[in-house]
């Protein structure tokens, strides 16, 4: 059975595999000249040539979800530079929570777009890391170990129009292992 610590250790190296320039800073602070100046990266591939995913889906996801997260991160960082000692704690806490949410979205989208294989399938170091973590999980109630494709299909679904009404939820892709523990 894989523990949370094992999963985090396994995936700790993943961000360095794809987008070397992607990094989250400790947070925007008063007088920070870089606050609010994040720029969205262009798609690192031609979406017309990627097999298995539509150009419309990829461009829409990039322009709306990723670029939107970068714009929102910039707004939140700009607000954080205006925080004073008199700013209520709940306001600062809310801004920090949104900074974390939008910052994570920025990084995860950059990793996602940076690691799409040219054949539209999971490929490379990220797929191997996901595969290793899935194999480490005890055999699920489904009677088999998970495969990178299981995670990739869940990601594709969540990125699709069919999932446009799904927000703020956790989707365990573990073949029922977590349900079996309850």
URKA-V496822 format. One record per residue. N is the residue number from 0. SS is DSSP state (H for helix, E for strand, C for the rest). PSI is psi in whole degrees, -180 to 180 (none if undefined). Layout:
# URKA-V496822
N|SS|PSI, N|SS|PSI
This chain:
# URKA-V496822
0|C|134, 1|C|134, 2|C|167, 3|H|-40, 4|H|-43, 5|H|-44, 6|H|-45, 7|H|-39, 8|H|-42, 9|H|-44, 10|H|-2, 11|C|-33, 12|C|-15, 13|H|-45, 14|H|-28, 15|H|-10, 16|H|-24, 17|H|-58, 18|C|95, 19|C|-28, 20|C|-7, 21|C|124, 22|C|142, 23|C|135, 24|C|167, 25|C|-18, 26|C|156, 27|C|145, 28|C|162, 29|C|129, 30|C|3, 31|C|113, 32|C|-20, 33|C|-12, 34|C|132, 35|C|15, 36|C|25, 37|C|138, 38|C|137, 39|C|140, 40|C|145, 41|C|162, 42|C|131, 43|C|15, 44|C|167, 45|C|111, 46|C|-18, 47|C|-27, 48|C|-7, 49|C|122, 50|C|141, 51|C|-17, 52|C|138, 53|C|148, 54|H|-44, 55|H|-45, 56|H|-49, 57|H|-46, 58|H|-44, 59|H|-45, 60|H|-42, 61|H|-51, 62|H|-39, 63|H|-53, 64|H|-54, 65|H|-54, 66|H|-36, 67|H|-42, 68|H|-40, 69|H|-44, 70|H|-44, 71|H|-38, 72|H|-43, 73|H|-44, 74|H|-44, 75|H|-43, 76|H|-39, 77|H|-41, 78|H|-38, 79|H|-28, 80|C|-17, 81|C|1, 82|C|136, 83|C|179, 84|C|-18, 85|C|-4, 86|C|129, 87|C|144, 88|H|-37, 89|H|-29, 90|H|-46, 91|H|-44, 92|H|-42, 93|H|-42, 94|H|-42, 95|H|-39, 96|H|-44, 97|H|-36, 98|H|-43, 99|H|-45, 100|H|-52, 101|H|-35, 102|H|-44, 103|H|-41, 104|H|-41, 105|H|-51, 106|H|-47, 107|H|-39, 108|H|-40, 109|H|-40, 110|H|-42, 111|H|-54, 112|H|-33, 113|H|-17, 114|C|11, 115|E|128, 116|C|153, 117|C|-17, 118|C|7, 119|C|7, 120|C|156, 121|E|136, 122|C|160, 123|H|-158, 124|H|-37, 125|H|-45, 126|H|-39, 127|H|-40, 128|H|-43, 129|H|-44, 130|H|-42, 131|H|-40, 132|H|-39, 133|H|-37, 134|H|-29, 135|H|-21, 136|C|138, 137|C|155, 138|C|131, 139|C|169, 140|C|-16, 141|C|-9, 142|C|16, 143|C|160, 144|C|154, 145|C|157, 146|C|156, 147|H|-33, 148|H|-35, 149|H|-44, 150|H|-43, 151|H|-41, 152|H|-36, 153|H|-41, 154|H|-45, 155|H|-41, 156|H|-48, 157|H|-25, 158|C|-4, 159|C|168, 160|H|-33, 161|H|-22, 162|H|15, 163|C|-19, 164|C|1, 165|C|122, 166|C|150, 167|C|46, 168|C|162, 169|C|130, 170|C|97, 171|C|125, 172|C|78, 173|C|16, 174|C|21, 175|C|8, 176|H|-46, 177|H|-34, 178|H|-40, 179|H|-22, 180|H|-14, 181|C|none
